[in-house]
Amino acid sequence: MHPFYGPSGRLLSGRDTRLSGLASMAAYLAFWAGALVIARRELDRRWPPHPCSGDDADPALTVLRERFARGELDASQYRAMRDVLTGDAGGTP
């Protein structure tokens, strides 16, 4: 048990140590919060998270979306090309 908590704190100093115990607990929590933030940052740097599955994972669909946004393709051309890339034979809009 930490010396500032409970009856052992009064034995060590002979006075009430609640404020010291609170400061000690806050420092302890701040240390572990900082350690977790640093560990997460290092893990993400060494092993970056994989992109979500779906349209963002396929670079061809990304280029197709960009061309549609620039106005190089109309809506029917976009849908037709998207269906070819995704293998969608039904052509859902």
Backbone hydrogen bonds in HBPLUS format (Angstrom, degrees):
<---DONOR---> <-ACCEPTOR-->    atom                        ^
c    i                          cat <-CA-CA->   ^        H-A-AA   ^      H-
h    n   atom  resd res      DA  || num        DHA   H-A  angle D-A-AA Bond
n    s   type  num  typ     dist DA aas  dist angle  dist       angle   num
A0005-TYR N   A0002-HIS O   3.18 MM   3  5.70 163.6  2.21 118.9 123.9     1
A0009-GLY N   A0006-GLY O   3.32 MM   3  6.05 150.4  2.42 117.5 123.6     2
A0011-LEU N   A0007-PRO O   3.31 MM   4  6.63 147.2  2.43 144.1 153.2     3
A0012-LEU N   A0008-SER O   3.13 MM   4  6.35 144.0  2.26 142.0 150.2     4
A0013-SER N   A0009-GLY O   3.27 MM   4  6.51 159.7  2.31 150.8 154.5     5
A0014-GLY N   A0010-ARG O   2.76 MM   4  4.84 139.3  1.93 126.3 138.3     6
A0021-GLY N   A0017-THR O   2.95 MM   4  6.14 154.4  2.01 150.1 157.6     7
A0022-LEU N   A0018-ARG O   2.92 MM   4  6.15 152.9  2.00 147.4 154.5     8
A0023-ALA N   A0019-LEU O   2.97 MM   4  6.20 161.4  2.00 149.1 153.8     9
A0024-SER N   A0020-SER O   2.89 MM   4  6.04 153.6  1.96 143.7 151.5    10
A0025-MET N   A0021-GLY O   2.92 MM   4  6.10 156.3  1.97 145.6 151.7    11
A0026-ALA N   A0022-LEU O   2.94 MM   4  6.17 157.0  1.99 148.7 154.9    12
A0027-ALA N   A0023-ALA O   2.97 MM   4  6.17 157.6  2.03 146.7 152.5    13
A0028-TYR N   A0024-SER O   2.98 MM   4  6.16 153.7  2.05 145.0 152.5    14
A0029-LEU N   A0025-MET O   2.96 MM   4  6.22 160.8  2.00 150.5 154.8    15
A0030-ALA N   A0026-ALA O   2.89 MM   4  6.06 157.2  1.94 147.6 154.4    16
A0031-PHE N   A0027-ALA O   2.92 MM   4  6.07 155.3  1.98 145.8 152.2    17
A0032-TRP N   A0028-TYR O   3.18 MM   4  6.48 165.8  2.20 150.1 152.5    18
A0033-ALA N   A0029-LEU O   2.91 MM   4  6.08 152.9  1.98 147.5 155.7    19
A0034-GLY N   A0030-ALA O   2.97 MM   4  6.11 164.7  2.00 149.4 153.3    20
A0035-ALA N   A0031-PHE O   2.89 MM   4  6.13 155.8  1.95 148.7 156.3    21
A0036-LEU N   A0032-TRP O   2.95 MM   4  6.07 156.1  2.01 144.0 149.5    22
A0037-VAL N   A0033-ALA O   3.05 MM   4  6.29 155.4  2.11 147.5 154.0    23
A0038-ILE N   A0034-GLY O   3.01 MM   4  6.21 165.1  2.04 152.4 156.0    24
A0039-ALA N   A0035-ALA O   2.93 MM   4  6.07 157.9  1.98 145.2 151.9    25
A0040-ARG N   A0036-LEU O   2.94 MM   4  6.05 159.7  1.98 146.0 151.3    26
A0041-ARG N   A0037-VAL O   3.02 MM   4  6.19 159.8  2.06 148.1 153.5    27
A0042-GLU N   A0038-ILE O   2.98 MM   4  6.18 160.1  2.02 149.7 154.8    28
A0043-LEU N   A0039-ALA O   2.94 MM   4  6.13 160.1  1.98 149.8 155.4    29
A0044-ASP N   A0040-ARG O   2.93 MM   4  6.11 161.6  1.97 150.6 155.5    30
A0045-ARG N   A0041-ARG O   2.96 MM   4  6.11 143.9  2.09 140.4 150.6    31
A0046-ARG N   A0042-GLU O   2.95 MM   4  6.15 158.6  2.00 150.0 155.0    32
A0047-TRP N   A0043-LEU O   2.83 MM   4  5.77 163.8  1.86 151.0 156.4    33
A0057-ALA N   A0054-GLY O   3.26 MM   3  5.70 147.9  2.37 108.9 117.2    34
A0058-ASP N   A0055-ASP O   3.31 MM   3  5.67 151.1  2.40 108.1 115.3    35
A0062-THR N   A0058-ASP O   3.23 MM   4  6.55 148.2  2.34 144.0 153.2    36
A0063-VAL N   A0059-PRO O   3.00 MM   4  6.27 159.1  2.04 150.2 154.2    37
A0064-LEU N   A0060-ALA O   2.97 MM   4  6.17 158.6  2.01 145.5 151.9    38
A0065-ARG N   A0061-LEU O   2.88 MM   4  6.05 157.8  1.93 144.8 150.3    39
A0066-GLU N   A0062-THR O   2.98 MM   4  6.24 154.6  2.04 145.9 153.0    40
A0067-ARG N   A0063-VAL O   2.91 MM   4  6.19 157.8  1.96 152.8 158.4    41
A0068-PHE N   A0064-LEU O   3.00 MM   4  6.24 154.9  2.07 147.3 154.3    42
A0069-ALA N   A0065-ARG O   2.91 MM   4  6.14 151.3  2.00 144.8 153.1    43
A0070-ARG N   A0066-GLU O   2.96 MM   4  6.21 145.2  2.08 145.4 154.5    44
A0072-GLU N   A0067-ARG O   3.01 MM   5  5.36 146.5  2.13 165.6 160.4    45
A0071-GLY N   A0068-PHE O   3.20 MM   3  5.16 147.1  2.31  96.7 106.4    46
A0078-TYR N   A0074-ASP O   2.95 MM   4  6.17 161.7  1.99 155.3 161.1    47
A0079-ARG N   A0075-ALA O   2.96 MM   4  6.17 165.5  1.98 150.3 153.5    48
A0080-ALA N   A0076-SER O   3.02 MM   4  6.14 161.1  2.05 145.5 150.8    49
A0081-MET N   A0077-GLN O   2.95 MM   4  6.13 167.7  1.96 154.2 157.3    50
A0082-ARG N   A0078-TYR O   2.85 MM   4  5.97 158.6  1.90 151.3 158.2    51
A0083-ASP N   A0079-ARG O   2.90 MM   4  6.03 156.6  1.95 146.7 152.7    52
A0084-VAL N   A0080-ALA O   3.08 MM   4  6.36 149.4  2.18 143.2 151.1    53
A0085-LEU N   A0081-MET O   2.97 MM   4  6.22 161.6  2.00 150.3 155.1    54
A0086-THR N   A0082-ARG O   2.88 MM   4  6.05 156.0  1.94 151.3 157.8    55
A0087-GLY N   A0083-ASP O   2.90 MM   4  5.67 121.0  2.26 132.5 145.4    56
A0088-ASP N   A0083-ASP O   2.90 MM   5  4.70 133.4  2.12 136.5 144.4    57
